[in-house]
Amino acid sequence: MLKIDDNKARKAFKALYKHEQQKKNASVETVWLTIATKNNIDLVKSAPLCIPLRHAVQTPETQRCLFTKDPQKTFKDLLISKKIKGVHKVIGISKLKKEYASSEKKRQLLSDYGAFLADKRIAHLLPRVLGKEFYKKRKEPMPVDLRAEDLQKEILRAVRSTYMHFNYGKFYAVRIATTGQSDIQAFENCIEALPHILKGVVGGSKNIRSLQIKTSESMSLPLYEDGEQDDEVEEEGDEEEWEDY
């Protein structure tokens, strides 16, 4: 079973956050947990892996849009009747195809909402309907079960989770926190998420070569490295080590 050194991990998160705080005009950045596997994973057509977090990455102010099956009104009425919180817009699949067909409309939709949810029954249709931009910006819709007995709990589960999207290859990134949270919260999210990630990766912990954390522009800081390294693993040796790491 893979184990990370808690002290080393805490220092890594502390160093990363200190680095981000020292940047001028620093904006809130995503903190990524990057996973390198020993063997290729080929699960392109699989559903994303839902990973619960101790501290939600989304904030209470996040505006969310829900994509549903037709008819749209049925699901809008369902949310109203159950007094569901956390969903601010409902768009049926037919309306999405018709009224948001242009690139301009899709960009506007992407800009208007901080997060997207989708009825899991239509989730497989959305990549073609939404286009690549949603997925490049990592704002792909999070699947939810609108038939769940406790629908509010189902919505909250999605809102408080992150997702691991598989593709062919050996390198993956999971949104684990933001710099708007504390380094302690980020560390706790990582510890909470790790067992779910290991369970979802083909081959489990034996297939993990390394775990690192980074923001979009920072260097990567290792949390775990398997003893057997090869040339495919990116070397960070030329980078200056950060002061307290």
C-alpha positions in Angstrom: 0.0 0.0 0.0 1.3 3.4 -1.0 2.0 5.7 1.9 3.2 9.3 1.8 5.2 11.0 4.4 2.8 13.4 6.2 5.6 15.8 7.3 7.0 16.0 3.8 3.6 16.5 2.3 2.7 19.3 4.8 6.0 21.1 4.0 5.3 20.8 0.3 1.9 22.4 0.6 3.3 25.1 2.9 6.1 25.9 0.5 3.7 26.0 -2.5 1.3 28.4 -0.8 4.1 30.6 0.4 5.4 30.8 -3.1 2.0 31.8 -4.4 1.5 34.4 -1.7 4.8 36.1 -2.7 3.6 36.7 -6.2 2.6 40.2 -7.1 -1.1 40.7 -7.9 -1.6 37.0 -7.1 -5.0 35.6 -8.2 -6.7 32.5 -6.9 -5.1 29.5 -8.6 -6.0 25.9 -8.8 -3.7 23.5 -6.9 -3.2 20.3 -8.9 -2.3 16.9 -7.7 -0.4 15.3 -10.6 -0.2 11.5 -10.9 2.3 9.6 -12.9 1.6 5.9 -13.5 4.1 3.2 -14.5 1.9 1.8 -17.1 -0.4 3.4 -19.6 -4.1 3.7 -18.7 -6.6 3.5 -21.6 -10.0 4.4 -20.2 -10.9 7.2 -22.6 -14.6 6.2 -22.8 -15.0 5.7 -19.0 -16.9 7.9 -16.7 -14.9 10.4 -14.6 -13.9 9.2 -11.2 -15.7 11.2 -8.4 -13.4 12.0 -5.6 -14.8 13.5 -2.3 -12.9 16.4 -0.7 -12.9 17.4 3.0 -13.0 21.1 2.0 -15.0 22.0 -1.2 -13.1 23.7 -3.9 -16.2 25.6 -4.9 -17.3 28.5 -2.8 -20.8 29.4 -1.6 -20.8 32.2 -4.2 -20.3 29.8 -7.1 -23.0 30.0 -9.7 -24.0 26.5 -11.1 -25.8 25.5 -14.3 -27.5 22.1 -14.6 -27.9 20.3 -18.0 -30.8 17.9 -18.1 -32.8 15.5 -20.2 -35.9 16.8 -22.0 -38.3 18.2 -21.1 -36.4 20.9 -19.3 -39.4 22.0 -17.3 -39.9 18.7 -15.6 -36.5 19.0 -13.9 -36.8 22.7 -13.2 -40.1 21.9 -11.4 -38.5 19.0 -9.6 -35.8 21.3 -8.2 -38.4 23.8 -7.1 -40.7 21.2 -5.5 -37.8 19.7 -3.5 -36.4 23.2 -2.7 -33.0 22.2 -4.0 -30.2 24.7 -3.3 -27.0 25.1 -5.2 -28.4 25.1 -8.8 -29.0 28.5 -10.4 -29.9 27.6 -14.0 -31.4 24.6 -15.7 -30.9 23.9 -19.4 -32.4 20.9 -21.3 -30.3 19.1 -23.8 -32.4 20.2 -26.8 -32.3 23.9 -25.7 -28.5 23.5 -25.2 -28.1 22.2 -28.8 -30.4 24.9 -30.3 -29.7 28.1 -28.4 -26.0 27.5 -27.6 -24.8 26.1 -30.9 -22.5 29.0 -31.7 -19.0 29.4 -30.3 -19.9 32.8 -29.0 -22.9 31.5 -27.0 -20.8 28.6 -25.6 -18.1 31.1 -24.4 -20.8 33.2 -22.8 -22.2 30.2 -21.0 -18.8 29.2 -19.9 -18.2 32.7 -18.5 -21.6 33.1 -16.8 -21.2 30.0 -14.5 -18.4 28.9 -12.2 -19.4 25.2 -12.4 -21.7 22.8 -14.4 -23.7 19.8 -13.4 -25.3 17.2 -15.7 -27.9 14.5 -15.4 -25.7 11.4 -15.6 -28.0 9.9 -18.3 -26.9 12.6 -20.8 -23.3 13.1 -19.6 -21.9 11.0 -22.5 -23.6 13.4 -25.0 -22.1 16.6 -23.7 -18.5 16.6 -25.0 -19.8 16.8 -28.6 -22.5 19.3 -27.7 -20.4 21.6 -25.6 -17.1 21.4 -27.5 -13.5 21.3 -26.5 -13.4 24.7 -24.6 -15.3 23.5 -21.6 -12.9 20.6 -21.2 -9.8 22.6 -21.9 -10.8 24.9 -19.1 -11.6 22.0 -16.8 -15.2 23.2 -16.4 -16.7 19.9 -17.7 -20.1 19.1 -16.1 -20.1 17.0 -13.0 -22.5 14.0 -13.4 -25.4 13.8 -10.9 -28.3 11.3 -10.4 -31.5 13.3 -10.7 -33.4 10.2 -9.6 -31.6 10.0 -6.3 -33.9 9.7 -3.3 -32.1 12.5 -1.5 -31.5 14.9 -4.4 -30.1 17.7 -2.2 -27.5 15.3 -0.8 -26.6 14.2 -4.4 -26.1 17.8 -5.5 -24.0 18.6 -2.5 -21.9 15.4 -3.1 -21.1 16.7 -6.6 -20.4 20.2 -5.4 -18.0 19.0 -2.7 -16.1 16.6 -4.9 -13.4 16.8 -7.5 -13.0 14.5 -10.5 -10.3 12.5 -12.2 -10.6 12.2 -15.9 -8.8 9.3 -17.6 -7.2 9.4 -21.0 -4.6 7.2 -22.7 -1.3 7.8 -21.1 0.7 7.9 -17.9 0.1 11.4 -16.6 -3.0 12.8 -14.9 -4.0 15.9 -12.9 -6.7 16.3 -10.3 -7.9 19.6 -8.9 -7.3 19.2 -5.2 -7.7 22.7 -3.8 -7.3 26.4 -4.6 -4.9 29.0 -3.3 -8.0 30.7 -1.8 -7.9 28.0 0.8 -5.2 27.4 3.3 -2.2 25.0 2.9 -3.7 22.9 5.7 -7.0 22.6 3.9 -5.2 21.6 0.7 -3.2 19.0 2.6 -6.3 17.6 4.2 -8.0 17.4 0.8 -5.1 15.5 -0.6 -5.2 13.0 2.3 -8.9 12.6 1.9 -8.7 12.1 -1.9 -5.8 9.8 -2.1 -7.5 6.5 -1.2 -10.2 7.2 -3.8 -7.6 8.0 -6.5 -5.6 4.9 -5.8 -8.8 2.8 -5.9 -9.7 4.3 -9.3 -6.4 4.0 -11.0 -6.0 0.7 -13.0 -3.4 -1.3 -11.1 -3.9 0.7 -7.9 -1.0 1.9 -5.8 1.4 -0.5 -7.5 0.9 1.4 -10.7 1.8 4.8 -9.1 5.2 6.2 -10.1 4.9 9.6 -8.5 2.6 12.1 -6.9 3.3 15.8 -7.0 1.6 19.2 -6.4 1.7 22.4 -8.4 -0.2 25.3 -9.7 -0.4 26.1 -13.4 2.8 28.1 -13.3 4.8 26.7 -10.4 7.3 24.0 -10.3 6.1 20.6 -9.1 6.8 19.5 -5.5 6.9 15.7 -4.9 4.8 14.0 -2.3 5.7 10.5 -3.3 8.2 8.9 -5.7 8.6 5.2 -6.4 12.1 3.9 -6.2 12.1 2.8 -9.8 12.5 5.9 -12.0 13.0 6.0 -15.7 13.6 8.6 -18.4 10.0 9.3 -19.0 9.6 11.0 -15.6 10.3 14.7 -15.8 13.3 15.8 -13.9 13.2 19.0 -11.7 16.8 18.9 -10.7 17.7 22.2 -12.4 15.1 24.1 -10.5 16.1 26.0 -7.4 14.7 24.5 -4.3 12.3 26.7 -2.4 13.4 28.1 0.8 11.4 26.0 3.3 11.1 22.8 1.3 
